[in-house]
Amino acid sequence: MKVCGNWPIGVCSWSLDNNAKLLGEIKSLTGIDRIHLALGPAIDGVEGYIDNILNAGWIISAAMVGFANEDYSTLETIRRTGGIVPDDCWPENKKLLQKAIKLTAQLKVKFLEFHFGFIEMSDSAYARKLLDRAKTAADMAGENGVQILFETGQETAETLKRFIESLNHRSVAINFDPGNMILYGKGRPLQAVEMLSQWIKHVHIKDALPSDSPGKWGREMAWGCGQVGGDKFLRKLKSLGFSGAVSIEREAGITRTDDIKSAVEKLSAFNG
């Protein structure tokens, strides 16, 4: 096991296209043994997907589920299509969440993470709709001994804090992604992580540079090459008493294996 301070270091399976061979190579290269596992292939019936992960010795730090309706082409398209927001997709997405929650529980994994969609509290009807859907998901999770994790970034920390406080559900927590705060232009990671610290159970290691144009994506970077702040961010996590796993997420670039390996080396060298 490789650690960053006292936190187990892992990787997001989708960073390497959920490919068991590539994931096995990064495990051999780096010595990490935690994985944030995308459940989509298993739910879609890919034979041997889960068995290959478990047989390779991976320990699942959290599960993840995405939705077919999500269009990440632009910030505007993901605003319209993201998460559990689209009304016409909610019946199917509710069924998908139920399957994902049950599979998470079967795997004896505590956390299931996903993007809920763009949260807005200024429109009371919109906020109530999302709160009702989030409560439905959280109730299903709680019945199965699972906590669902909000993925940060599509809203400010202030908005997410207000939403979670309004929801007031023990089966809801946060997967904090500092890079997303920059990619979506939703605030500074160090301030956001402090504001949300009481709910953070799992962390993505992802870096980014902000967009030069309002309404446009920022640019994802290898860990330590953006504006998250690397060790400064990790020191803040430590000071806030975080005790979960840190999972490297690399969704861009053509040198992902090298970037993940470099991130493991940097995280392993952290001494607080």
C-alpha positions in Angstrom: 0.0 0.0 0.0 1.2 3.5 -0.8 0.2 6.4 1.4 0.1 10.2 1.3 0.7 10.9 5.0 -1.8 8.5 6.5 -4.2 8.4 3.5 -4.2 5.5 1.2 -3.4 6.5 -2.4 -5.7 5.2 -5.2 -6.6 5.8 -8.8 -10.0 6.4 -10.5 -10.6 3.5 -12.8 -12.0 5.7 -15.6 -8.6 7.5 -15.8 -7.4 4.4 -17.6 -10.7 3.7 -19.4 -11.7 1.0 -16.8 -9.1 -1.2 -18.6 -8.0 -4.1 -16.2 -4.7 -4.5 -18.0 -3.8 -0.8 -17.8 -4.9 -0.6 -14.2 -2.8 -3.7 -13.4 0.2 -2.0 -15.0 -0.2 1.2 -12.9 -0.6 -1.0 -9.8 2.6 -2.8 -10.5 4.5 0.4 -11.4 3.4 2.4 -8.3 2.4 0.0 -5.5 -1.0 1.6 -5.0 -3.9 -0.7 -4.1 -6.9 1.5 -3.8 -9.3 2.1 -6.7 -12.3 4.4 -7.1 -14.3 2.1 -9.3 -16.7 3.0 -12.1 -19.7 0.6 -11.9 -21.0 1.3 -15.4 -19.3 -1.6 -17.1 -20.6 -4.0 -14.5 -24.1 -2.7 -14.7 -23.9 -2.9 -18.5 -23.0 -6.6 -18.2 -19.3 -6.6 -19.1 -18.3 -10.1 -18.2 -15.6 -10.4 -15.6 -15.2 -6.7 -15.0 -15.6 -6.8 -11.2 -13.8 -10.2 -10.8 -10.8 -8.8 -12.7 -10.6 -5.9 -10.3 -10.9 -7.9 -7.2 -8.6 -10.7 -8.4 -5.9 -8.1 -9.1 -5.9 -7.2 -5.4 -7.6 -3.8 -5.7 -9.4 -2.4 -2.6 -12.3 -0.3 -3.7 -12.3 3.0 -1.8 -15.5 4.2 -3.4 -17.8 3.3 -6.3 -18.9 5.7 -9.0 -21.9 5.9 -11.4 -22.5 8.2 -14.4 -25.6 8.8 -16.4 -26.2 8.3 -20.2 -27.8 11.7 -20.5 -24.7 13.7 -19.5 -23.1 15.8 -22.2 -19.8 17.3 -21.2 -19.2 19.0 -24.6 -19.5 22.5 -23.1 -20.4 24.0 -19.7 -23.8 24.9 -21.1 -24.6 21.3 -22.3 -23.6 19.8 -19.0 -25.6 22.3 -17.1 -28.7 21.2 -19.0 -28.0 17.4 -19.0 -25.9 16.7 -15.9 -26.8 14.3 -13.1 -30.3 13.8 -11.8 -31.5 17.2 -13.1 -33.2 16.3 -16.5 -36.9 15.5 -15.8 -37.3 13.1 -18.7 -34.3 11.0 -17.6 -35.2 10.8 -13.9 -37.3 7.6 -14.0 -34.5 5.7 -15.7 -31.7 7.4 -13.6 -33.6 6.4 -10.4 -33.5 2.8 -11.5 -29.8 3.1 -12.4 -29.0 4.6 -9.0 -30.9 1.7 -7.3 -28.8 -0.8 -9.2 -25.6 1.1 -8.4 -26.4 1.3 -4.7 -27.2 -2.4 -4.5 -24.0 -3.3 -6.3 -22.0 -1.0 -4.0 -23.5 -2.7 -1.0 -22.9 -6.2 -2.4 -19.2 -5.2 -2.9 -19.2 -4.1 0.8 -18.1 -0.6 -0.3 -19.3 2.3 1.8 -19.4 5.1 -0.7 -21.1 5.7 -4.1 -20.1 8.9 -5.8 -21.8 10.8 -8.7 -22.5 14.3 -10.0 -25.9 15.4 -8.9 -26.0 18.1 -11.5 -25.8 21.9 -11.3 -27.3 22.9 -7.9 -29.1 26.2 -7.7 -30.8 27.4 -4.6 -32.1 30.8 -5.9 -35.0 29.0 -7.8 -37.1 27.5 -5.0 -39.0 25.1 -7.3 -35.8 23.8 -8.9 -34.1 23.5 -5.6 -37.1 21.5 -4.2 -37.0 19.2 -7.1 -33.3 18.4 -6.6 -33.7 18.1 -2.9 -36.6 15.6 -3.4 -34.5 13.5 -5.8 -31.4 13.7 -3.6 -33.5 12.5 -0.6 -34.9 9.6 -2.7 -31.3 8.6 -3.6 -30.1 9.0 0.0 -33.0 7.0 1.4 -32.2 4.1 -1.0 -28.5 4.4 0.0 -29.3 4.4 3.7 -31.5 1.3 3.4 -28.4 -0.5 1.9 -25.8 0.8 4.3 -24.2 3.1 1.7 -23.4 6.8 1.7 -23.8 8.7 -1.5 -21.1 11.3 -2.2 -21.7 14.6 -4.0 -18.9 15.3 -6.5 -17.9 18.9 -6.1 -17.4 21.5 -8.8 -20.6 22.2 -10.5 -21.6 24.7 -7.8 -19.9 26.9 -5.3 -19.0 25.5 -1.9 -21.5 28.0 -0.4 -24.3 26.6 -2.5 -23.4 22.9 -1.8 -23.2 23.6 1.9 -26.6 25.2 1.9 -28.0 22.3 -0.2 -26.6 19.6 2.1 -27.8 21.4 5.2 -31.3 21.7 3.7 -31.2 18.0 2.8 -30.0 17.0 6.3 -29.5 13.3 5.6 -27.0 11.0 7.3 -26.5 9.1 4.1 -25.1 12.0 2.2 -21.4 13.2 2.2 -18.9 14.7 -0.3 -16.2 13.5 -2.6 -14.0 16.7 -2.9 -12.4 17.4 -6.2 -10.2 20.5 -6.0 -9.5 20.5 -9.8 -13.2 20.7 -10.5 -13.6 23.9 -8.5 -11.2 25.5 -11.0 -12.4 23.8 -14.2 -16.0 24.9 -13.6 -14.9 28.3 -12.2 -16.7 27.7 -8.9 -14.2 29.0 -6.4 -10.9 28.4 -4.7 -10.1 24.9 -3.6 -8.5 25.9 -0.3 -11.5 27.9 0.8 -14.0 25.4 -0.5 -12.4 22.4 1.3 -12.5 24.3 4.6 -16.1 25.2 4.2 -17.2 21.7 3.3 -14.7 19.7 5.5 -17.3 18.2 7.9 -18.8 16.2 5.0 -15.7 15.2 3.1 -15.2 11.4 3.1 -13.2 10.9 -0.1 -10.9 13.1 -2.2 -9.9 13.3 -5.9 -6.3 14.3 -6.7 -6.8 16.5 -9.8 -5.2 19.8 -10.9 -6.4 22.4 -13.3 -5.9 25.9 -14.7 -8.8 28.3 -14.9 -10.4 29.4 -18.2 -9.4 32.7 -19.8 -13.0 33.1 -21.1 -16.1 33.2 -18.9 -18.4 30.3 -19.6 -15.7 28.1 -20.9 -14.0 25.1 -19.4 -10.7 25.5 -17.6 -7.9 23.1 -18.5 -7.1 19.9 -16.5 -3.4 19.5 -15.7 -1.2 16.8 -14.2 -1.0 17.0 -10.4 1.3 19.8 -9.3 1.1 21.7 -12.7 -2.1 23.7 -12.1 -3.5 26.1 -9.5 -4.7 23.6 -6.8 -1.6 24.1 -4.8 -0.3 20.6 -4.3 1.2 20.2 -0.9 -0.6 23.4 0.3 -3.9 21.7 -0.4 -2.8 18.5 1.3 -1.7 20.4 4.4 -5.1 22.0 4.5 -6.7 18.5 4.3 -4.5 17.3 7.1 -5.3 20.3 9.3 -9.0 19.7 8.8 -8.7 16.1 10.1 -9.5 14.3 6.8 -9.1 10.6 7.2 -10.2 9.0 3.9 -8.5 7.9 0.7 -7.1 10.1 -2.0 -7.7 8.9 -5.5 -5.9 10.2 -8.6 -8.2 11.3 -11.4 -6.6 12.1 -14.8 -9.2 12.5 -17.5 -7.2 14.5 -20.1 -3.9 14.2 -22.0 -2.1 11.4 -23.8 0.4 10.6 -21.0 -2.1 9.5 -18.3 0.0 6.5 -17.1 3.0 8.8 -16.7 0.9 11.5 -15.0 -0.6 9.1 -12.6 2.8 7.6 -11.8 4.2 11.1 -11.2 1.2 12.0 -8.9 1.8 8.8 -6.8 5.5 9.8 -6.4 4.5 13.4 -5.3 1.8 12.2 -3.0 4.1 9.6 -1.4 6.7 12.2 -0.7 4.3 14.4 1.2 5.2 14.6 4.9 2.8 17.4 6.0 
